[in-house]
Amino acid sequence: MRTKSQRSSSFIRSIPIVALFFMTSQTIYSQFVLSGFGVEIGGGYNQLLWQYPYPFIPNSNDIRFDRTQFALTPEARLKYDIQISENFGCIPFVGYNRFGGKSKDPYVDQNGYSVAQSEIWVDGVEAGLFTTYIISDFLFGIGYKANRHLKVKGWYSIPNIPAWSTDFTDKFRTWSHDAGLRVSYRLSHYSISAESWFGISDLEGTGDLSQMNIRQNHFRFLLGYIL
């Protein structure tokens, strides 16, 4: 049976081994787990394409309330760059996104009826994946993402009338889906990227909106940092 002094001596001798194991583990974790992990922030321009039939006006065309006036919205995401081979990789990501659209002022539909200027914005979280083709410091990708809508709100204004807002959260679908294109340039740990997203599912949900056809396109620039 070992004495107390022998056990203390064994414990002291084991400290360098434990310390070496810990430092090695941290190095491996940093090189193979954290490497490729990154964050991106930026801004986007949106197009909300809003169309529905106008059955109570004979011989009229479908009403379009497209909201395509330029307005920037914020984007932020976490991503993980995975290089599968020399020229191929993939980028899973998750983040916050605001999309929607703002109408032009003044706005008159194609049947000649005046419509209030309006903005409709969707706040949500997104998760998706890009597959990428790598050429030197450039990455070209195609991707898919799903959007979980957390809040949908509209603002309306007419000259000489106080502006008002409407909550559309329960009128829109809970989820929507987009297909996208991406090009990135990497310089050391930094990157600049441009993305285009095109809605592949309708946004309309219940009530009056169920008769409409609502889709969105989204274009964004992102600045990134990669570990």
Backbone bond lengths (Angstrom), bond angles and torsions (degrees), N, CA, C in turn:
res aa  C-N    CA-C-N  psi(-1)  N-CA   C-N-CA  omega(-1)  CA-C   N-CA-C  phi
1 M - - - 1.467 - - 1.532 109.14 -
2 R 1.399 115.31 133.17 1.449 118.17 -176.36 1.524 110.42 -77.53
3 T 1.321 113.59 147.78 1.463 119.04 178.31 1.522 109.06 -81.56
4 K 1.311 115.29 170.83 1.462 121.24 179.95 1.520 110.82 -62.74
5 S 1.311 117.39 -38.68 1.467 120.81 179.95 1.519 111.14 -67.19
6 Q 1.350 116.99 -35.32 1.461 120.22 178.18 1.531 110.80 -66.93
7 R 1.354 116.05 -41.52 1.463 119.59 178.53 1.518 111.14 -64.64
8 S 1.321 116.91 -39.12 1.466 120.37 178.33 1.521 110.91 -64.68
9 S 1.346 115.66 -40.08 1.459 119.90 179.17 1.524 111.08 -64.49
10 S 1.337 116.80 -40.93 1.471 120.67 178.86 1.521 110.58 -64.51
11 F 1.329 116.01 -39.77 1.467 119.95 179.42 1.529 110.82 -63.57
12 I 1.336 115.89 -42.59 1.469 120.14 -179.10 1.521 110.60 -64.74
13 R 1.349 116.48 -40.36 1.469 119.95 179.72 1.529 111.70 -67.04
14 S 1.325 116.93 -26.74 1.473 119.84 -177.99 1.520 112.63 -79.64
15 I 1.334 117.57 -16.50 1.468 120.17 -177.57 1.520 112.43 -59.01
16 P 1.356 119.75 -47.96 1.475 118.68 178.81 1.526 113.09 -60.09
17 I 1.338 117.16 -35.15 1.471 120.51 179.84 1.512 110.32 -66.53
18 V 1.338 116.24 -44.83 1.463 120.58 179.23 1.525 110.12 -63.78
19 A 1.348 116.11 -42.27 1.468 120.03 -179.98 1.520 110.91 -63.77
20 L 1.342 117.69 -41.25 1.457 121.42 178.80 1.520 110.47 -64.52
21 F 1.321 117.33 -41.82 1.463 121.50 178.53 1.523 110.52 -62.20
22 F 1.334 116.54 -43.06 1.457 120.89 -179.04 1.523 110.80 -64.16
23 M 1.343 117.40 -44.93 1.462 120.09 -179.07 1.519 111.31 -66.58
24 T 1.343 116.56 -38.84 1.463 120.18 177.90 1.519 110.91 -64.20
25 S 1.335 116.10 -42.18 1.461 120.54 179.47 1.523 110.68 -62.85
26 Q 1.348 115.96 -42.08 1.449 119.57 179.38 1.523 111.56 -63.89
27 T 1.334 116.80 -38.96 1.464 120.93 178.42 1.513 110.99 -64.61
28 I 1.336 116.49 -45.81 1.468 120.81 178.93 1.517 110.22 -62.40
29 Y 1.356 116.54 -42.64 1.464 120.57 -179.79 1.521 110.91 -62.41
30 S 1.332 116.26 -42.72 1.458 120.35 -178.95 1.523 111.77 -66.66
31 Q 1.333 117.02 -39.22 1.455 121.02 -175.67 1.520 112.68 -76.96
32 F 1.330 117.37 -38.69 1.462 119.89 -170.12 1.520 113.76 -109.18
33 V 1.329 119.04 -16.65 1.456 120.76 179.69 1.525 110.82 -107.00
34 L 1.332 117.03 -54.42 1.450 120.27 -178.85 1.521 112.19 -74.10
35 S 1.326 117.84 -28.83 1.457 120.49 179.14 1.530 109.87 -60.37
36 G 1.312 116.66 123.23 1.461 121.46 -177.33 1.515 113.13 101.44
37 F 1.319 117.71 -15.84 1.458 121.11 177.65 1.525 108.95 -75.72
38 G 1.334 117.62 135.90 1.450 119.25 -176.66 1.514 113.38 -155.05
39 V 1.326 114.81 175.46 1.460 122.54 179.07 1.519 108.43 -131.75
40 E 1.320 117.25 146.45 1.461 122.55 177.56 1.527 109.39 -134.13
41 I 1.318 116.46 139.96 1.455 122.29 174.07 1.521 107.96 -134.46
42 G 1.323 115.96 153.40 1.456 118.37 179.93 1.512 111.68 178.90
43 G 1.334 114.55 -161.00 1.455 121.06 -178.95 1.507 110.64 -138.13
44 G 1.337 115.48 156.57 1.446 119.48 -176.68 1.518 112.84 -135.70
45 Y 1.340 115.50 156.18 1.460 124.06 173.11 1.523 107.68 -110.64
46 N 1.330 116.00 137.18 1.465 120.56 -171.63 1.519 112.64 -122.14
47 Q 1.317 115.14 152.61 1.460 122.80 171.58 1.529 107.65 -129.26
48 L 1.323 116.37 119.96 1.461 121.34 176.27 1.519 107.57 -106.77
49 L 1.321 116.52 112.40 1.469 122.75 -174.46 1.529 108.05 -100.01
50 W 1.331 115.58 113.53 1.463 122.97 -166.70 1.523 108.28 -125.46
51 Q 1.319 118.46 114.64 1.461 121.95 -174.50 1.521 109.90 -141.08
52 Y 1.347 115.50 140.54 1.460 118.58 173.31 1.528 109.80 -156.97
53 P 1.349 118.66 156.60 1.467 122.03 -178.70 1.527 111.16 -69.73
54 Y 1.320 115.56 152.67 1.460 122.30 179.59 1.534 107.66 -116.97
55 P 1.341 118.14 76.35 1.473 120.97 -169.25 1.516 114.52 -70.55
56 F 1.334 118.70 -22.17 1.465 118.66 -174.39 1.526 113.24 -91.14
57 I 1.327 118.33 6.44 1.467 121.24 172.79 1.529 107.64 -120.03
58 P 1.339 118.36 109.84 1.475 121.03 -176.78 1.521 112.24 -58.77
59 N 1.314 114.92 142.08 1.466 123.37 175.36 1.527 113.57 60.07
60 S 1.304 118.10 19.70 1.462 119.93 178.66 1.523 109.84 -90.13
61 N 1.293 115.10 156.49 1.454 120.26 175.11 1.525 110.03 -82.08
62 D 1.319 115.64 168.63 1.459 119.41 173.62 1.524 109.12 -61.74
63 I 1.332 115.22 141.60 1.450 120.55 179.31 1.529 109.04 -79.79
64 R 1.327 115.62 135.13 1.458 120.83 176.31 1.522 108.69 -119.87
65 F 1.317 115.49 124.58 1.452 121.92 174.31 1.527 108.35 -115.66
66 D 1.321 116.54 56.34 1.465 120.58 179.89 1.526 109.78 -66.60
67 R 1.314 115.44 135.05 1.460 121.30 178.30 1.534 107.01 -115.62
68 T 1.339 114.83 99.28 1.466 120.08 -171.33 1.526 113.20 -129.30
69 Q 1.325 118.12 9.25 1.457 119.57 178.47 1.520 110.03 -67.33
70 F 1.341 116.34 144.65 1.462 120.43 -175.40 1.526 111.02 -64.67
71 A 1.329 115.71 129.44 1.463 122.90 175.46 1.521 107.25 -159.64
72 L 1.326 116.30 132.14 1.467 120.73 -178.29 1.521 111.10 -87.27
73 T 1.319 116.03 141.65 1.464 122.07 175.63 1.528 108.94 -128.30
74 P 1.333 118.06 152.40 1.464 121.01 -175.53 1.523 113.44 -82.16
75 E 1.328 115.44 150.69 1.461 123.16 175.39 1.527 108.67 -137.12
76 A 1.317 116.79 144.28 1.471 121.31 174.81 1.524 108.01 -153.83
77 R 1.337 116.40 137.71 1.465 118.75 -177.57 1.527 111.75 -152.98
78 L 1.313 114.49 158.65 1.457 123.39 168.43 1.515 107.15 -106.16
79 K 1.336 116.48 142.34 1.464 119.69 -178.63 1.517 109.56 -142.13
80 Y 1.329 114.36 168.91 1.464 120.36 178.46 1.525 108.07 -140.83
81 D 1.329 116.95 110.74 1.466 122.03 -179.91 1.527 109.96 -82.22
82 I 1.320 116.15 120.60 1.460 121.60 179.07 1.526 108.36 -117.31
83 Q 1.324 117.70 118.72 1.460 121.86 177.97 1.519 108.05 -95.88
84 I 1.328 115.78 110.51 1.465 121.56 -176.49 1.520 110.89 -79.34
85 S 1.317 116.17 -40.54 1.461 121.96 177.20 1.517 107.80 -147.29
86 E 1.330 116.41 -171.04 1.467 119.74 -177.14 1.516 112.04 -60.16
87 N 1.330 117.34 -35.04 1.462 120.62 -174.09 1.521 114.85 -117.30
88 F 1.317 117.93 -0.75 1.467 119.52 -176.70 1.526 110.69 -129.75
89 G 1.319 115.18 147.16 1.449 120.91 177.62 1.512 110.96 -158.94
90 C 1.326 116.55 -176.39 1.446 121.89 175.54 1.521 109.17 -147.55
91 I 1.318 115.79 155.52 1.460 121.75 -177.26 1.527 109.29 -134.87
92 P 1.324 118.58 95.62 1.467 119.52 169.05 1.528 109.84 -75.48
93 F 1.329 117.39 148.78 1.459 119.97 -177.65 1.529 110.70 -152.95
94 V 1.326 114.76 159.80 1.460 122.22 174.20 1.520 107.29 -148.07
95 G 1.335 117.81 142.83 1.446 118.31 -177.41 1.511 113.69 -173.42
96 Y 1.336 114.10 -172.65 1.468 123.32 177.52 1.520 108.88 -102.34
97 N 1.330 115.94 142.61 1.451 120.56 -179.06 1.524 109.52 -146.34
98 R 1.319 116.17 138.34 1.467 120.81 169.65 1.517 107.84 -115.96
99 F 1.326 116.69 127.83 1.456 120.32 176.83 1.524 108.61 -138.81
100 G 1.305 115.19 171.14 1.459 121.08 -177.80 1.508 109.18 148.36
101 G 1.345 117.71 -133.30 1.445 119.15 179.69 1.511 112.91 -179.09
102 K 1.340 114.26 163.80 1.451 122.82 179.89 1.519 108.39 -128.14
103 S 1.333 116.86 132.99 1.459 120.11 -178.16 1.522 110.97 -81.66
104 K 1.325 115.58 161.51 1.449 121.15 178.40 1.526 109.93 -78.38
105 D 1.317 115.70 157.06 1.459 120.48 -177.38 1.526 109.22 -128.64
106 P 1.336 120.56 123.50 1.463 125.47 -4.75 1.523 111.12 -76.57
107 Y 1.327 116.78 159.53 1.455 121.45 -177.21 1.527 109.13 -119.75
108 V 1.316 116.14 124.77 1.458 122.27 176.83 1.524 107.12 -127.31
109 D 1.336 117.24 127.21 1.457 119.61 -177.91 1.523 110.18 -74.49
110 Q 1.349 115.85 174.30 1.459 120.19 -172.71 1.531 112.65 -72.93
111 N 1.334 118.53 -7.86 1.457 121.41 173.75 1.524 112.39 -95.37
112 G 1.355 116.59 1.49 1.449 120.60 176.43 1.510 115.22 92.00
113 Y 1.338 117.87 8.19 1.451 120.89 -178.95 1.532 110.57 -93.35
114 S 1.348 115.38 133.66 1.451 120.42 178.85 1.529 110.21 -75.16
115 V 1.323 114.96 138.80 1.459 121.04 -177.82 1.523 108.28 -128.23
116 A 1.319 116.90 143.49 1.459 120.93 179.43 1.522 110.50 -61.92
117 Q 1.334 115.24 144.41 1.454 118.83 171.55 1.528 108.13 -65.80
118 S 1.314 116.34 139.19 1.462 118.49 -174.89 1.517 111.56 -147.04
119 E 1.315 114.90 156.66 1.454 123.90 172.44 1.521 107.67 -132.08
120 I 1.317 116.14 133.59 1.462 120.77 175.45 1.525 107.82 -129.51
121 W 1.342 115.98 123.32 1.458 120.88 -175.85 1.516 110.14 -126.62
122 V 1.322 114.13 139.74 1.464 122.63 178.51 1.527 108.51 -112.76
123 D 1.324 117.29 120.18 1.465 122.10 173.43 1.525 108.02 -99.00
124 G 1.323 116.17 130.45 1.455 118.54 -178.18 1.518 112.65 -162.92
125 V 1.307 114.83 178.67 1.457 121.85 174.65 1.526 107.90 -110.77
126 E 1.325 115.37 149.76 1.454 121.17 -178.43 1.522 109.78 -129.61
127 A 1.312 115.20 150.22 1.461 121.45 174.92 1.520 107.60 -143.69
128 G 1.340 116.06 136.47 1.447 117.99 -176.65 1.512 112.69 -165.44
129 L 1.332 114.65 -168.58 1.461 121.61 -175.85 1.515 109.95 -150.00
130 F 1.338 116.31 134.12 1.451 123.19 169.49 1.519 109.35 -107.76
131 T 1.319 116.88 139.41 1.458 120.99 164.06 1.525 106.23 -101.48
132 T 1.327 117.63 136.07 1.463 120.54 -170.38 1.524 111.89 -125.40
133 Y 1.318 114.11 148.71 1.460 122.83 171.77 1.521 106.76 -113.71
134 I 1.331 116.83 126.70 1.454 122.47 -170.04 1.528 110.22 -107.45
135 I 1.329 115.66 126.31 1.463 122.63 173.89 1.513 107.23 -128.11
136 S 1.331 116.69 105.67 1.463 121.40 -177.87 1.524 109.32 57.70
137 D 1.344 117.65 -120.36 1.463 121.51 -179.15 1.527 112.55 -95.91
138 F 1.328 117.38 7.96 1.464 121.44 -179.78 1.524 110.45 -105.21
139 L 1.347 115.61 142.55 1.455 122.17 175.52 1.527 108.36 -124.54
140 F 1.325 116.02 131.27 1.456 121.79 176.82 1.525 107.54 -118.67
141 G 1.331 116.80 129.47 1.454 118.05 -174.25 1.516 114.02 -140.25
142 I 1.330 114.42 157.95 1.461 123.01 168.87 1.522 106.42 -122.32
143 G 1.327 116.08 146.32 1.454 117.10 -173.52 1.511 114.17 -151.35
144 Y 1.318 113.41 175.91 1.464 123.85 176.94 1.520 108.09 -138.46
145 K 1.344 116.33 144.97 1.458 119.48 173.34 1.522 110.47 -147.29
146 A 1.313 114.54 152.99 1.464 122.47 175.05 1.522 108.10 -111.82
147 N 1.327 116.39 140.15 1.459 122.47 -179.60 1.527 109.80 -113.84
148 R 1.309 116.32 127.04 1.468 121.58 173.74 1.527 107.91 -99.89
149 H 1.329 116.64 113.40 1.459 120.96 -175.45 1.532 109.85 -80.64
150 L 1.321 115.64 121.93 1.458 120.87 179.79 1.528 112.00 -97.05
151 K 1.329 116.36 -38.64 1.459 120.58 -178.26 1.517 109.27 -151.12
152 V 1.332 116.92 135.86 1.464 122.67 176.99 1.530 107.35 -128.79
153 K 1.329 115.94 122.46 1.462 119.52 -176.56 1.516 110.37 -138.35
154 G 1.329 115.79 143.38 1.455 121.82 178.40 1.508 112.02 -120.48
155 W 1.336 115.99 146.47 1.457 123.11 176.21 1.526 108.51 -122.66
156 Y 1.347 117.35 136.97 1.454 122.48 -176.72 1.526 109.83 -129.29
157 S 1.329 115.42 147.20 1.463 119.73 177.85 1.522 110.13 -149.21
158 I 1.324 115.51 138.75 1.465 124.45 175.33 1.525 106.90 -131.14
159 P 1.329 118.95 138.45 1.464 119.81 -179.88 1.524 112.31 -51.99
160 N 1.332 115.93 136.53 1.469 124.72 177.18 1.524 113.48 70.15
161 I 1.330 117.13 11.54 1.467 121.02 177.20 1.523 107.56 -128.80
162 P 1.328 118.36 133.86 1.473 119.74 179.03 1.530 111.89 -57.57
163 A 1.320 115.64 139.31 1.473 120.21 178.79 1.533 109.90 -66.18
164 W 1.330 115.75 153.91 1.459 120.27 178.83 1.526 109.52 -141.48
165 S 1.305 116.12 163.33 1.468 121.16 -178.06 1.531 110.18 -126.48
166 T 1.323 115.16 158.27 1.464 122.37 179.80 1.516 109.23 -138.05
167 D 1.313 116.44 136.42 1.464 121.46 176.38 1.523 109.03 -91.14
168 F 1.346 116.02 116.93 1.462 121.80 -178.77 1.535 112.32 -103.21
169 T 1.319 118.21 8.09 1.464 120.52 -170.99 1.525 112.12 -53.94
170 D 1.340 117.22 -44.48 1.465 119.74 -177.69 1.521 112.79 -83.27
171 K 1.348 117.58 -1.46 1.459 121.42 178.36 1.526 112.36 -95.83
172 F 1.338 116.14 -21.65 1.458 120.85 -179.70 1.531 110.21 -95.04
173 R 1.305 115.67 158.58 1.454 120.06 174.88 1.526 110.13 -66.53
174 T 1.319 115.81 153.96 1.462 120.56 -178.67 1.520 111.65 -72.00
175 W 1.346 116.73 -33.56 1.464 121.81 -177.13 1.520 110.10 -125.72
176 S 1.317 116.34 150.45 1.456 122.49 168.21 1.524 108.63 -140.25
177 H 1.343 116.16 166.52 1.461 120.70 -173.21 1.525 109.61 -136.26
178 D 1.333 115.60 142.63 1.461 121.71 -177.70 1.530 110.73 -132.83
179 A 1.328 114.90 151.54 1.463 122.33 169.14 1.520 107.55 -112.77
180 G 1.344 116.95 143.25 1.446 118.09 -172.58 1.515 115.55 -143.44
181 L 1.338 114.85 166.41 1.461 124.58 175.57 1.523 108.13 -124.20
182 R 1.337 116.66 148.76 1.467 120.63 -177.59 1.523 110.06 -145.74
183 V 1.328 115.68 141.52 1.455 121.60 169.76 1.531 106.99 -133.41
184 S 1.337 116.16 135.20 1.462 121.67 -176.66 1.520 110.14 -133.57
185 Y 1.316 114.01 150.56 1.461 120.80 171.73 1.517 107.52 -123.38
186 R 1.323 116.92 127.48 1.463 121.93 -178.01 1.526 110.11 -109.27
187 L 1.318 115.33 136.86 1.457 122.44 175.10 1.520 107.07 -134.51
188 S 1.344 115.62 102.80 1.455 121.52 -175.73 1.527 109.32 59.06
189 H 1.337 118.35 -119.38 1.462 121.64 -178.17 1.530 112.72 -93.17
190 Y 1.318 116.93 4.90 1.459 119.79 -174.85 1.535 110.36 -113.52
191 S 1.326 114.44 157.02 1.465 118.82 179.24 1.522 109.45 -149.24
192 I 1.331 114.69 153.45 1.456 121.75 170.97 1.523 106.42 -129.42
193 S 1.328 115.96 133.62 1.462 120.45 -172.64 1.519 111.02 -135.88
194 A 1.333 114.65 150.23 1.464 122.22 172.55 1.522 107.89 -123.92
195 E 1.321 116.72 135.21 1.460 121.60 -179.05 1.524 110.47 -131.50
196 S 1.324 115.22 148.17 1.460 122.65 171.97 1.517 107.70 -127.35
197 W 1.334 116.07 127.59 1.459 121.49 179.38 1.525 110.04 -120.44
198 F 1.328 115.48 138.42 1.463 121.83 -177.54 1.521 108.97 -126.77
199 G 1.338 115.42 126.19 1.456 119.52 -177.43 1.516 112.24 -65.21
200 I 1.316 117.16 130.48 1.471 121.95 177.58 1.525 110.93 -113.95
201 S 1.327 116.69 9.17 1.463 121.32 174.49 1.516 108.66 -141.38
202 D 1.337 116.35 154.05 1.457 121.01 179.27 1.523 110.40 -76.82
203 L 1.331 115.69 153.82 1.456 121.50 -180.00 1.521 112.86 -99.76
204 E 1.348 117.83 -22.16 1.460 120.23 -174.76 1.529 110.77 -64.06
205 G 1.316 114.65 149.20 1.456 119.52 -176.86 1.511 113.36 -124.49
206 T 1.344 116.97 -94.16 1.458 121.38 -171.54 1.527 111.03 -116.96
207 G 1.345 115.43 174.56 1.462 121.51 175.39 1.512 112.33 65.61
208 D 1.357 115.30 -142.24 1.463 120.50 -177.86 1.521 112.34 -60.51
209 L 1.326 116.99 -32.13 1.458 120.24 -177.03 1.525 112.80 -71.74
210 S 1.324 118.10 -15.78 1.465 119.99 -176.94 1.525 112.12 -65.50
211 Q 1.345 117.93 -20.00 1.457 121.36 178.87 1.527 112.43 -88.07
212 M 1.312 116.94 -4.24 1.454 120.66 -175.24 1.523 111.73 -97.33
213 N 1.313 114.74 167.49 1.463 121.90 173.80 1.529 106.86 -120.44
214 I 1.345 117.33 106.73 1.462 122.24 -174.12 1.524 109.01 -120.81
215 R 1.323 115.39 122.84 1.460 121.17 175.27 1.522 109.46 -136.54
216 Q 1.330 115.54 168.96 1.456 119.09 -177.78 1.519 111.31 -140.19
217 N 1.332 114.97 147.61 1.457 122.90 168.70 1.521 107.56 -118.63
218 H 1.326 115.38 150.67 1.461 119.02 -173.17 1.525 109.20 -145.52
219 F 1.336 116.42 131.82 1.459 122.37 -179.04 1.527 108.00 -127.41
220 R 1.328 117.22 132.29 1.468 119.72 -173.77 1.522 112.52 -142.91
221 F 1.338 114.36 153.69 1.469 122.79 170.15 1.518 107.55 -117.00
222 L 1.336 115.51 138.50 1.461 120.86 -175.38 1.517 110.33 -133.12
223 L 1.325 116.51 138.78 1.452 123.43 170.55 1.521 107.83 -106.56
224 G 1.342 116.42 133.95 1.453 119.29 -174.09 1.505 113.54 -130.20
225 Y 1.319 114.26 158.43 1.458 122.40 173.29 1.527 108.18 -130.78
226 I 1.333 117.59 130.04 1.461 123.44 -177.02 1.515 109.63 -118.74
227 L 1.310 116.72 133.31 1.467 120.89 178.01 1.520 110.59 -71.13
